[in-house]
């Protein structure tokens, strides 16, 4: 067990060292810079692939190898979940508790970083591994220059996380998201709101488009101090999807990008990854393309990338 632990620790150090060397040794744009430039462009042919909680089928979610697996599989963005410890450190944990993901118990906010580091992550099958819970700084060391990061659970500490991203020079490689109304977002960000209005930070609103307030929410953001570059749309069913129709109509002129999650039924009106994986990719990912989506978050990255390549939608 101890030998395996050192192997994983060494794996992290080697990956970070390699990333730093590659970053320092070339003036050419990094892969992350190329992806960000494409994201900011009006090009709507390329479709971005986001890996949900990293490569969790082959490593514990939000772990070292979940991140490295996302890079190796060619994803453009790795979605990671950020939480805050009792002593104010940022760690990668999806739930409020660490019970489901590790051999520890308790709420993240009630545990110090030192306490959390004693526990080990569970794999997707529930077996205890030698992987430890990562800090956000360790995650950035792995992703820098290679892949963009989508920070979910950002509303847990919006101002603090935004400042952390800026402090570590990751503002061009991170996508922040949440369900804030514009005025509430401004309030939550405090003086860090300027990083949104000046374009330093990329913030993406999440819209449940079947909600009765979805169009009002969308219009508020369209009239905010700065318009978002993308919207994450959660689609329970295909009724009352006025926001989607409006965004779709504007894609040819460079309107905000459409992000669709194909993770489970209530996020994509039933057009899930599993539908694509089991023989109907046109009814899954093809449906997303028909809606104008140029960002798809998936749990089946290999199959999705293969499908998009067959459609000529992966020419970075």
BELDA-V135792 format. One record per residue. N is the residue number from 1. RES is the residue in one small letter. PSI is psi in whole degrees, 0 to 359 (none if undefined). Layout:
# BELDA-V135792
n	res	psi
N	RES	PSI
N	RES	PSI
This chain:
# BELDA-V135792
n	res	psi
1	x	316
2	x	319
3	x	318
4	x	323
5	x	314
6	x	327
7	x	317
8	x	322
9	x	317
10	x	323
11	x	317
12	x	314
13	x	319
14	x	320
15	x	318
16	x	317
17	x	317
18	x	317
19	x	316
20	x	318
21	x	317
22	x	320
23	x	319
24	x	335
25	x	0
26	x	139
27	x	353
28	x	154
29	x	138
30	x	168
31	x	319
32	x	322
33	x	322
34	x	319
35	x	316
36	x	319
37	x	320
38	x	320
39	x	321
40	x	347
41	x	174
42	x	3
43	x	122
44	x	15
45	x	318
46	x	137
47	x	123
48	x	137
49	x	125
50	x	128
51	x	119
52	x	114
53	x	28
54	x	198
55	x	65
56	x	345
57	x	335
58	x	356
59	x	159
60	x	144
61	x	142
62	x	19
63	x	176
64	x	306
65	x	340
66	x	323
67	x	311
68	x	324
69	x	324
70	x	319
71	x	314
72	x	328
73	x	356
74	x	17
75	x	156
76	x	329
77	x	138
78	x	125
79	x	125
80	x	153
81	x	126
82	x	137
83	x	165
84	x	128
85	x	173
86	x	325
87	x	21
88	x	18
89	x	148
90	x	127
91	x	163
92	x	97
93	x	129
94	x	311
95	x	167
96	x	327
97	x	161
98	x	4
99	x	313
100	x	322
101	x	352
102	x	180
103	x	13
104	x	176
105	x	151
106	x	167
107	x	143
108	x	317
109	x	346
110	x	2
111	x	143
112	x	165
113	x	318
114	x	320
115	x	317
116	x	326
117	x	345
118	x	342
119	x	162
120	x	148
121	x	153
122	x	147
123	x	179
124	x	337
125	x	0
126	x	356
127	x	138
128	x	134
129	x	186
130	x	2
131	x	138
132	x	164
133	x	128
134	x	152
135	x	161
136	x	325
137	x	317
138	x	322
139	x	315
140	x	323
141	x	329
142	x	322
143	x	338
144	x	124
145	x	350
146	x	327
147	x	149
148	x	158
149	x	128
150	x	115
151	x	105
152	x	162
153	x	18
154	x	323
155	x	350
156	x	328
157	x	68
158	x	311
159	x	314
160	x	318
161	x	319
162	x	317
163	x	324
164	x	317
165	x	314
166	x	317
167	x	323
168	x	13
169	x	32
170	x	12
171	x	333
172	x	0
173	x	11
174	x	138
175	x	120
176	x	148
177	x	158
178	x	177
179	x	24
180	x	139
181	x	152
182	x	315
183	x	323
184	x	325
185	x	316
186	x	318
187	x	316
188	x	329
189	x	338
190	x	222
191	x	351
192	x	355
193	x	333
194	x	334
195	x	338
196	x	312
197	x	331
198	x	2
199	x	5
200	x	321
201	x	142
202	x	110
203	x	134
204	x	118
205	x	147
206	x	129
207	x	124
208	x	98
209	x	348
210	x	357
211	x	143
212	x	338
213	x	7
214	x	318
215	x	321
216	x	317
217	x	312
218	x	313
219	x	324
220	x	317
221	x	324
222	x	339
223	x	14
224	x	176
225	x	329
226	x	132
227	x	137
228	x	153
229	x	346
230	x	158
231	x	133
232	x	118
233	x	123
234	x	119
235	x	104
236	x	316
237	x	176
238	x	19
239	x	148
240	x	56
241	x	48
242	x	321
243	x	314
244	x	315
245	x	319
246	x	316
247	x	317
248	x	318
249	x	336
250	x	2
251	x	323
252	x	338
253	x	12
254	x	29
255	x	168
256	x	142
257	x	154
258	x	122
259	x	124
260	x	137
261	x	127
262	x	35
263	x	316
264	x	167
265	x	314
266	x	357
267	x	342
268	x	28
269	x	35
270	x	358
271	x	63
272	x	169
273	x	316
274	x	327
275	x	317
276	x	318
277	x	327
278	x	20
279	x	1
280	x	64
281	x	328
282	x	329
283	x	351
284	x	274
285	x	329
286	x	323
287	x	319
288	x	318
289	x	321
290	x	330
291	x	354
292	x	8
293	x	134
294	x	6
295	x	124
296	x	124
297	x	131
298	x	158
299	x	4
300	x	64
301	x	320
302	x	313
303	x	321
304	x	314
305	x	317
306	x	317
307	x	313
308	x	323
309	x	322
310	x	339
311	x	1
312	x	31
313	x	23
314	x	33
315	x	90
316	x	none
